[in-house]
Amino acid sequence: MAQQDTDQQHVGVLPVDDEGFVIDSEDDAGEREAAYRGRGSSRPITVVGNPVLHKECKDVTEFGDDLAKLVDDMFASQHTAEGVGLAANQVGVDLKVFVYDCPDDEGKRHVGVVCNPVLVELPAERRQLDESNEGCLSVPTAYAPLARPDYAEVTGQDEKGNPIKVRGTGYFARCLQHETDHLYGYLYIDRLSKRERKDALRQMAENEPRYPVVAND
């Protein structure tokens, strides 16, 4: 994807740096999250087994009031569930959009929205793996170690339809990869071994989620 020119960059929801990546960790991150959340209503979370989680979502093609309402509701839902990222299919909506409110390994808080995300393929030297534990609101109470690159770049659009690039390191990089996976029909447990997946599902079955979920039929 070609870098946006200066005029294009400044029409977006967020400002960008000299390399064209959004600046999503300014001092107003908390205020922006609270504004989204304050306009929204919390929705229950879909869990593993719900068909909407296991297929590629539809592209976002309309960037109007309905999408804005969905984004607000997603921030409210994420806050209720105490998550750091949430994809639209996790609230039952078949659209490629995710929101995030996630710290990186330096403690910087990142808040934003990505529609139609695509993970950038990184050269081998950028693929240093982090084998930290990973969890998912759609697999409540379960955690498992999963190796992912500790740096990620995502291209897409903001909620107004403007092209954006987002990058993250450490925990935030994991979040960007995890949420993009969701929108293509993959849960983190799909990347585990059969034994680890079985253990994660056992953890889920043995514990109660701390937030409202949609029961599977």
C-alpha positions in Angstrom: 0.0 0.0 0.0 1.4 3.4 -1.0 2.0 5.9 1.8 -0.6 8.6 2.0 0.3 12.1 1.1 0.2 14.9 3.6 -3.3 16.1 2.7 -4.8 12.6 3.0 -3.1 11.9 6.4 -4.7 14.9 8.2 -8.3 14.0 7.3 -8.2 10.9 9.4 -9.6 10.4 12.9 -6.1 10.2 14.3 -2.9 12.1 13.5 0.0 10.2 11.9 3.7 10.2 12.4 6.4 10.9 9.8 6.1 7.3 8.6 2.4 7.4 8.1 1.5 5.3 11.2 -1.4 6.5 13.4 -0.5 8.2 16.7 -3.0 6.4 19.0 -1.2 6.7 22.3 -1.4 10.4 23.0 -2.4 11.8 26.4 -6.0 11.9 25.2 -6.3 8.2 24.7 -8.3 7.7 27.8 -10.6 10.6 26.9 -11.2 9.1 23.4 -12.0 5.7 24.8 -14.4 7.2 27.4 -16.1 9.2 24.6 -16.7 6.1 22.5 -17.8 4.0 25.5 -20.1 6.8 26.8 -22.1 6.8 23.5 -22.3 3.0 23.4 -24.2 0.2 25.0 -22.6 -3.0 26.1 -23.4 -6.2 24.2 -22.9 -9.8 25.3 -19.9 -11.6 23.9 -20.1 -14.6 21.5 -18.1 -17.6 22.5 -16.2 -20.4 20.7 -18.7 -22.5 18.8 -20.8 -19.6 17.5 -20.7 -19.8 13.7 -19.9 -16.0 13.3 -16.5 -16.6 15.0 -15.5 -19.4 12.6 -15.7 -17.7 9.2 -14.2 -14.7 7.4 -16.2 -11.6 8.1 -17.6 -9.3 5.4 -15.7 -6.2 4.4 -16.8 -2.8 5.8 -18.2 -0.8 2.8 -20.3 1.8 4.5 -18.8 4.2 6.9 -21.8 5.9 8.4 -23.9 6.1 11.5 -24.5 2.4 11.8 -20.8 1.7 11.9 -20.2 4.5 14.4 -22.9 3.0 16.7 -21.3 -0.4 16.4 -17.9 1.0 17.3 -19.3 2.8 20.3 -21.0 -0.4 21.4 -17.8 -2.4 20.9 -15.9 0.0 23.2 -18.6 -0.3 25.8 -18.6 -4.1 25.5 -14.8 -4.3 25.7 -14.8 -2.2 28.9 -17.5 -4.3 30.5 -15.5 -7.5 29.7 -12.2 -5.9 30.8 -10.6 -6.7 27.5 -7.9 -4.9 25.5 -9.3 -5.6 22.0 -12.6 -6.7 20.5 -13.6 -7.8 17.0 -17.1 -7.2 15.6 -17.9 -10.9 15.4 -17.3 -11.2 19.1 -20.5 -9.2 19.5 -22.2 -11.2 16.8 -21.7 -8.7 13.9 -20.3 -10.1 10.6 -18.0 -7.1 9.7 -14.3 -6.6 9.5 -13.8 -4.1 12.3 -12.0 -4.2 15.6 -11.4 -1.8 18.4 -8.5 -1.7 20.9 -7.6 -0.2 24.2 -4.2 -1.8 24.9 -0.9 -1.0 26.5 2.4 -1.9 24.9 5.4 -3.2 26.8 6.5 0.3 27.6 3.2 1.1 29.3 1.9 3.4 26.6 -1.9 3.1 26.1 -3.1 2.7 22.6 -6.8 3.4 21.6 -8.2 3.0 18.2 -10.4 1.4 15.5 -9.4 -0.6 12.4 -11.7 -1.6 9.6 -10.8 -4.2 7.0 -7.4 -4.9 8.6 -4.6 -6.7 6.8 -1.5 -7.8 8.6 1.7 -6.8 6.9 4.0 -9.6 6.0 7.3 -8.9 7.9 10.8 -9.8 6.8 12.4 -12.6 8.8 14.6 -10.3 10.9 11.4 -8.7 12.3 9.9 -11.9 13.4 11.2 -12.3 16.9 8.8 -14.5 18.7 7.2 -13.8 22.0 5.8 -16.9 23.7 3.6 -15.2 26.3 0.2 -16.4 27.5 -2.8 -15.4 25.4 -6.4 -15.3 26.3 -9.7 -14.3 24.5 -13.0 -12.9 25.6 -14.6 -15.6 23.3 -12.8 -18.3 25.2 -13.5 -17.0 28.7 -11.2 -17.8 31.6 -8.8 -19.8 29.5 -5.1 -19.0 28.8 -2.3 -20.7 26.9 1.2 -19.7 25.7 1.2 -18.9 22.0 4.3 -17.8 20.0 3.7 -14.6 18.0 6.0 -12.0 16.5 6.7 -9.2 19.0 6.1 -6.5 16.3 3.2 -6.1 14.0 1.9 -3.7 11.4 -1.7 -3.6 10.2 -3.2 -1.6 7.3 -6.8 -0.8 7.0 -9.3 2.1 7.4 -10.5 4.1 10.3 -14.2 4.4 11.1 -14.6 7.3 8.6 -13.1 5.2 5.8 -9.7 6.9 5.7 -6.7 4.6 5.0 -4.5 4.0 8.1 -1.5 2.1 9.3 -1.1 0.8 12.8 2.0 -0.7 14.4 2.7 -2.2 17.8 5.3 -4.0 19.9 5.0 -6.6 22.6 1.6 -7.0 24.1 0.1 -4.5 21.6 1.5 -6.4 18.7 -0.1 -9.5 20.0 -3.4 -7.7 20.3 -3.2 -6.5 16.7 -2.5 -10.0 15.4 -5.2 -11.6 17.7 -8.0 -9.2 16.6 -7.1 -9.4 12.9 -7.2 -13.2 13.2 -10.7 -13.0 14.6 -12.0 -11.2 11.5 -10.7 -14.0 9.2 -12.4 -16.7 11.3 -9.5 -17.8 13.6 -9.4 -17.9 17.4 -6.1 -18.1 19.2 -6.9 -21.7 20.2 -7.0 -22.6 16.5 -3.2 -22.0 16.5 -2.6 -24.3 19.5 -1.7 -28.0 19.5 -4.6 -30.4 20.0 -3.6 -31.0 23.6 -3.3 -27.3 24.4 -6.6 -26.5 22.7 -8.3 -29.2 24.7 -6.8 -27.8 27.9 -8.0 -24.3 27.0 -11.6 -25.6 26.4 -11.4 -27.5 29.7 -10.4 -24.3 31.5 -13.4 -22.5 29.9 -15.8 -25.3 30.8 -14.7 -25.3 34.5 -15.1 -21.6 35.1 -17.7 -19.0 34.8 -17.2 -15.9 32.7 -17.2 -12.6 34.5 -19.2 -10.8 31.8 -22.4 -11.5 29.8 -22.0 -14.1 27.0 -24.3 -15.4 24.2 -25.0 -19.1 25.0 -24.5 -21.4 22.0 -27.5 -23.5 20.8 
